Amino acid sequence: MKKVAYMCQDVSSLGSFLQTLLNAQQIATSCKFDNLSVATGKSHAWVLARYSEEDQAIKHVYNIIQMNVTGKLPTQEGIARTASGSTTQLSIDPIIVSFLTGAARSEWIHRQLMQREEEFTELKPVTVKICSWNVGAVQGPVPASQLRQWLGNEEDCDLFSVGLQEVVKLNTNALMVKESSSESRAWLDAISSTIGVPDKYIVLVSRQYVGIYHFLAARRELVVKGVIRDVQCKAAGCGILGQFGNKGAISIRATVYNTAICFVCSHLAAGKTQVGRRNFDQMEISRRTIFSNSTRGLVYQPHSNYSPETATIKSDLHQQSSSSLSSNDGLTGPDGSNYSEYYSSDVPATIEGHDIIFWFGDLNYRIEVARQRALELIQSGSLEELYNLDQLFQQRMEGNAFLGYKEARPNFLPTYKYDVGTDEYDTSEKQRAPAWCDRILWNCKRGSCKQECYSRHELTASDHRPVSAKFNLEVTRVLTDKLSHVAEQVSRSLDHMDNQCTPNAELDIKSINFYDVRYRCAQKQSATLRNMGQVFVHYRFILDFLKEDSAKKWLAIEPRYGLLMPGESRSIVFKVRVGDEAARVLRGIKQELQETIVLQVEGGNTLFVTITAQCLSTAYGRGIDELVTHRYPIRYSGLHADGKSGKVMPLPKEIWRLAGAIFERGLKDDNIFLKYGEPKEVFEIRECIDTGAPFADHLAPASFAAALIQLLRSLPSPVIPAEIRVECVKHHQSKDKCFSLLSQMPPVNLAVLVYLVSLLRELFKHREENKLSPETLALIFSAVLMYPETVDLSVDDPSSEREVMTISDEIEPRADLTKEQAILLHLLRNDM
């Protein structure tokens, strides 16, 4: 006990908690071990998978520069050793080479065409109706007469977007809902019947994501004529741990004529004090919603045989409409060049990449005023004064959220919170102040967007009132014959300059050093790239990807490639960010990452830039077996001759400190593991863990919980080894068998598991205050304590500067999830 007290001197008040741990360890040691057969499994692959794949285009750029430098062609999959292992055989698809060598040229021509867009486009009118309602898990859709009052009879609307929130009760079972439920299908039928599907409108998308439901329909004539194409739908969760779908958004995008429009139906974090969290969720939804480019040029198929779950539509009309928009008539120049590639019809990758965006739903922003004062302002009709106190209005004016978005001032009463079935604002015990939680915003970057009306509707089935808005748009339609003429002029002017002299570019630095780089904290430095020649310059930055031990994911360069005109210069940003994978290669006193970057000018000179990052040691990304060997805080362990003692500690002091802080501060904290810690506080806690500094009093329990989850997720191997997890899943119904298998873990892993389980039991003792159930805790910790070795938990995206928990937002109902929950429930409800 003396050694234990020394190791966790800052949590010495744990008392009986530590004794419980030691008793549990003795019980585990006394268990008899059974032999295990090694097996593999993927029960948590869907939860712990990477957020996004590495950019395939960048891989091909690597291949091309390597071909130019070595004279050898890489394989299409990268570098592959021959059977003898002595040489590298290289080959590449010539189509890829052709695409990339012309990418910078196309990008410049595209920019010039955008500047002259008025010469080859015309504006077409399009009307849009947006409807949003938090239905509060009402049992089935409201009667048709009430639904018609809200949705209206908008025969003149071209696009109809309806968003619902809380279509199901937001409990643990709701997290398993991925795309459809009986509730969403009932709403689909009711909405379709009200607006006139399929006679007047065609359903493009009907999608549910946990409690959010999003419906998009288009006027039948537009779909049949091929005006609408490239319809896609993506969901992003930002609820529990910042990822689950109890809060989040469903985004639907479509190309109308040649204008990209995105509809975002979201449900953000609740609570008057959660302004910062709502702002963060909005930015995270924007960042993490990624659309595919695979549907370029496809026209959405008109309605004939409709499947609500997948929005799959089959009809012979598709052949007629597809040909009308996918053809390139008029885009071919006299020399056979196809100018359609320069006026790109690619699907924008992100929400903010669209020309027009509608963002609506239960945004949950409240009014910074006491309930009684709010009621007085409502009764006196002082809505303008009340709106000036609205959190969303204030955050937009301060530039903290929804940058570039507009909203008409509501001329209607706040939509939340009512006693269900009445016109009375909340008379429950909480007495919530009225608020405009339900909002409709828009952001028009191209064309025009004018709001015709913004209304609320008196449907009383929920504690929210529904809202709607109608917009008149002017969208762009390309006149292909005029585009061909302008593109030919631009292309010929570029060809004239291309024949004058050899490209030459200079970078104003030869090396960049980053100092004191901390885990998951991005640093930036800039350099100036200047075209010193008389012709345009195609340039590319290439990482040395052949270096086997290279940390591929700690360095980002923006932009990686482009084009400069004579005398033109641009700023190049070099960004470093050490995530889990990079942290794992940092060992010993020398905490340094280094890469040599090749800057290649096509047909011209080649430059080399050395990037060095001096990193601060961190416990994150290191294994349990290594952490227990460090006597001092990890940041200073290399400065002491006896920094790594010969004796192994029973537990990593880092896990001990975090769990101890939760024990001291958070046992009674409401839903401590269902909240998301403030990023600044999580960073401060990580610094305390790495330096040994005491925790400040202002740090919230939820931030300690987030830091603990983050540490467990950064481990190179899970606390419960993969082979033991597989066997436990097979025998999940047998408590004794699971305990016997878990007892065979390495002693340090077993100690960590017992310690964490003991903490969870202490939390459960205070379930009346913290509202945590064993099922909820098992769901969360099954994602970080056990997973197959094939799953890579790190999400080392150096272009990201945000704190993110990396549980996937694509939650799928899998049998192993229930089984692994059962294993943890055995541990939470019984002694080992």
CORKA-V631708 format. One line per field, one symbol per residue. phi: phi as a letter, one per 20 degrees, with the letter a starting at -180 (. if undefined). A space follows every 50 residues. Layout:
BEGIN
phi: ???
END
This chain:
BEGIN
phi: .ffffffcgecffflffffgfffffffffffeedfdefccacfdgfedff fbefffffgffgfffffffdmdefffeoecffffnecdecbbffffgfff fdfffffffffffffdgffcccedfbdcddcbbeemlffnffggfffffe fmcefeeeccdcccclfcfecffffefdcbbffffffgfffgffenedfd cdfebccdcleeccccccggfffffmfdblfcccdcebeglmcfefcqbd dccbddlcdedcdddccefeofeefffffffffffffeedeeefdgneef fffbdddffdleccaffgffffffdefdgndeefenfdeffedfdffgfc fffefccdcbpefmfddebfgffffffffemeffffffefffgffffeme blfnecbfffdcfgebddfgncdefgdffflffgbefeccdbbddbnbbc eebbcdceddfceddfcbbccddcdeceefffggffffffffffffffee bffbccdfcdbcdddlfdgmdfccbdcddceeedcfcecbecefffffef efddccccefbrccegmecbedddcdbedfffffeecmfeecdbcddedd dfmcecdccedccedefbffndfgfeffeefegffdffedfdgdffeeff bfffffffffffffdcfdfflgededffgfffffffffffdnfffffffe gfffffffgffffefgcfgeggffgfffffdfedfffffffffefggfff fffffffffffffffdffeelddgfffffffffcebafffeeefcedfee ddfcedffeefdfcffffffgffffgffdbee
END
